Amino acid sequence: MEEVARAMPRIGDIAPQFEALTTHGVLKLEDFKGQWLIIFSHPADFTPVCTTEFIAFTEIYPELQKRGVELLGLSVDSNSSHIAWVRNVEEKTGIKIPFPIIADLNKEVSSAYGMLHPGQSKTETVRCVFILDPGQKIRLIMYYPMNVGRNMQEILRVIDALQTADEYKVALPANWHPGDKVVVPSPSTQEMAEERMGQGYECVDWYLCKKQL
């Protein structure tokens, strides 16, 4: 049977709704409404790179919680496989995975989120990261190939960037970290451009000005 092509979700879209079996029971996306959420996929349980990632996600989980962010993992393995893997990781490393993992055997969630890339694998998901805001709008999407693990510090950095941008109505320059100067939104009129140069900002020119929060 020929598969029906689905549109890939995009930044600014409301995230596709779902109800799925997880290692913490049946969960719906709307269960997370009102808080930031990271949904991430991994290719398979009991694989080396995925195991290092789950340990790394667990290590940053307290920092994510400080920022009001929850984690939700996913692969197309069964729930029994997920449970066995989580138990194995704890037994072998002492690390207890605290967040739920979706068992997406029918590939409904992974298909809705564009996590299956046939050029990489016809049966497993690539390493995707979707960051959803409290209104469940998709704010950031990352894709990693199957043989490259994710950078947890970058995930924390972009959470900080998104939350800072929302709170202060600013933009963030390349390599921004909390405490660095932020970018003042570009002026929309010639008059505003001329006024800007006298407002005490650090300006390269009228269109690129920074300030300290």
C-alpha positions as CSV (number, residue, x, y, z in Angstrom):
1,M,0.0,0.0,0.0
2,E,1.4,3.4,-1.0
3,E,2.1,5.8,1.9
4,V,0.3,9.2,1.8
5,A,2.8,12.1,2.0
6,R,2.3,14.4,4.9
7,A,3.3,18.0,5.2
8,M,6.3,18.5,7.5
9,P,5.5,20.5,10.6
10,R,7.1,23.9,10.6
11,I,8.2,26.6,13.0
12,G,5.2,28.7,14.0
13,D,2.7,25.8,13.5
14,I,0.6,24.4,16.3
15,A,2.1,21.0,17.1
16,P,0.1,18.0,15.8
17,Q,-2.1,16.6,18.6
18,F,-1.7,12.9,19.6
19,E,-2.6,10.4,22.3
20,A,0.1,7.7,22.8
21,L,1.2,4.9,25.1
22,T,4.4,5.8,27.0
23,T,6.5,4.4,29.8
24,H,4.5,6.6,32.1
25,G,1.1,5.5,30.8
26,V,-1.1,6.9,28.1
27,L,-0.4,10.6,27.5
28,K,-1.9,13.3,25.3
29,L,0.0,16.3,23.9
30,E,-2.6,18.5,25.6
31,D,-1.5,17.1,29.0
32,F,1.5,19.4,28.6
33,K,-0.4,22.5,27.6
34,G,0.7,25.5,29.6
35,Q,4.4,24.6,29.9
36,W,7.3,24.4,27.5
37,L,7.9,20.9,26.1
38,I,10.7,19.2,24.2
39,I,9.7,16.2,22.1
40,F,12.6,14.3,20.8
41,S,13.0,11.1,18.8
42,H,15.8,8.5,18.8
43,P,16.4,5.6,16.3
44,A,16.2,2.6,18.7
45,D,16.4,1.3,22.2
46,F,19.5,-0.7,23.3
47,T,21.8,1.2,20.9
48,P,25.0,3.0,22.0
49,V,24.5,6.6,20.8
50,C,20.9,6.7,22.0
51,T,21.9,5.4,25.4
52,T,24.5,8.2,25.8
53,E,21.8,10.7,24.7
54,F,19.3,9.5,27.3
55,I,21.9,9.7,30.0
56,A,22.7,13.2,28.8
57,F,19.1,14.3,28.7
58,T,18.6,13.0,32.2
59,E,21.7,15.0,33.4
60,I,20.1,18.3,32.1
61,Y,16.6,17.4,33.2
62,P,16.9,19.4,36.5
63,E,18.0,22.4,34.5
64,L,15.1,22.1,32.1
65,Q,12.7,21.8,35.0
66,K,14.1,25.0,36.5
67,R,13.1,26.6,33.2
68,G,9.6,25.1,33.2
69,V,10.4,22.6,30.5
70,E,9.3,19.0,30.2
71,L,10.8,16.2,28.1
72,L,9.1,13.5,26.1
73,G,11.1,10.9,24.2
74,L,10.0,8.7,21.3
75,S,11.0,5.8,19.1
76,V,9.2,3.2,17.1
77,D,10.1,0.5,19.6
78,S,7.5,-1.2,21.8
79,N,6.6,0.0,25.3
80,S,8.1,-3.3,26.7
81,S,11.3,-2.5,24.9
82,H,11.4,1.0,26.4
83,I,10.8,-0.3,29.9
84,A,13.5,-3.0,29.6
85,W,16.0,-0.4,28.2
86,V,15.2,2.1,30.9
87,R,15.7,-0.6,33.5
88,N,18.9,-1.7,31.9
89,V,20.4,1.8,31.8
90,E,19.6,2.2,35.5
91,E,21.1,-1.2,36.3
92,K,24.3,-0.6,34.3
93,T,24.9,3.1,34.9
94,G,22.9,4.0,38.0
95,I,21.0,6.6,35.9
96,K,17.2,6.6,36.3
97,I,15.4,8.0,33.2
98,P,12.8,10.4,34.8
99,F,10.8,11.4,31.7
100,P,8.3,9.4,29.6
101,I,9.1,7.7,26.2
102,I,6.4,7.2,23.6
103,A,6.1,3.7,22.1
104,D,5.3,4.7,18.5
105,L,5.0,1.2,17.0
106,N,2.4,2.3,14.4
107,K,4.5,5.4,13.5
108,E,1.5,7.7,13.9
109,V,3.3,10.3,16.0
110,S,6.6,10.1,14.2
111,S,4.9,10.5,10.8
112,A,2.9,13.5,12.0
113,Y,6.1,15.2,13.2
114,G,8.2,14.3,10.1
115,M,10.7,12.1,12.1
116,L,11.0,9.4,9.5
117,H,13.5,10.2,6.8
118,P,13.7,7.3,4.3
119,G,17.2,8.4,3.1
120,Q,18.5,7.6,6.6
121,S,16.2,4.6,7.5
122,K,12.9,3.2,6.3
123,T,12.1,1.8,9.8
124,E,13.6,4.1,12.4
125,T,13.3,7.8,13.3
126,V,16.2,10.2,13.0
127,R,17.2,12.4,15.9
128,C,14.7,15.2,16.0
129,V,14.1,17.9,18.6
130,F,10.9,19.9,18.7
131,I,10.6,22.7,21.2
132,L,7.0,23.7,22.0
133,D,6.0,26.8,23.9
134,P,3.1,26.8,26.5
135,G,0.6,27.4,23.7
136,Q,2.0,24.3,22.0
137,K,3.3,26.3,19.0
138,I,6.5,24.8,17.5
139,R,9.2,27.3,18.2
140,L,12.3,25.4,17.1
141,I,13.2,22.2,15.2
142,M,16.5,20.4,15.0
143,Y,17.4,17.3,13.0
144,Y,20.4,15.2,13.6
145,P,21.5,12.1,11.6
146,M,21.4,8.7,13.2
147,N,25.2,8.5,13.8
148,V,25.6,11.9,15.6
149,G,24.5,12.6,19.1
150,R,22.9,15.8,20.2
151,N,24.5,18.7,22.1
152,M,22.7,19.2,25.4
153,Q,24.2,22.5,26.1
154,E,22.9,23.8,22.8
155,I,19.4,22.6,23.8
156,L,19.6,24.5,27.1
157,R,21.0,27.6,25.2
158,V,18.1,27.7,22.8
159,I,15.5,27.3,25.6
160,D,17.1,30.3,27.3
161,A,17.2,32.2,24.1
162,L,13.5,31.5,23.3
163,Q,12.4,32.4,26.8
164,T,14.5,35.6,26.9
165,A,13.3,36.7,23.4
166,D,9.7,36.2,24.6
167,E,10.1,38.0,27.9
168,Y,12.0,41.0,26.6
169,K,10.8,41.2,23.0
170,V,14.4,41.1,21.6
171,A,16.4,39.0,19.3
172,L,19.5,37.0,20.1
173,P,22.8,37.2,18.2
174,A,25.0,34.3,17.1
175,N,26.6,32.4,20.0
176,W,24.4,34.2,22.5
177,H,24.4,33.0,26.1
178,P,22.5,34.4,29.1
179,G,24.3,37.6,30.3
180,D,25.4,38.6,26.8
181,K,24.1,41.6,25.0
182,V,20.9,41.1,23.0
183,V,19.9,42.6,19.6
184,V,17.4,45.4,19.5
185,P,14.6,44.8,16.9
186,S,15.3,46.7,13.6
187,P,13.6,50.1,13.2
188,S,10.7,50.1,10.8
189,T,10.9,53.8,9.7
190,Q,13.7,56.2,8.7
191,E,12.8,58.4,11.7
192,M,13.2,55.5,14.1
193,A,16.5,54.6,12.5
194,E,17.8,58.2,13.1
195,E,16.5,58.2,16.7
196,R,18.1,54.9,17.5
197,M,21.7,56.2,17.0
198,G,21.2,58.5,20.0
199,Q,19.6,56.0,22.4
200,G,22.8,54.7,24.0
201,Y,22.8,51.3,22.3
202,E,26.0,49.6,21.0
203,C,25.5,50.1,17.3
204,V,27.5,48.9,14.3
205,D,25.0,50.8,12.2
206,W,21.3,51.8,12.4
207,Y,20.1,48.2,11.6
208,L,22.4,46.4,14.0
209,C,22.3,47.6,17.6
210,K,22.8,45.7,20.9
211,K,21.9,46.4,24.5
212,Q,22.5,44.8,27.9
213,L,19.3,43.5,29.5
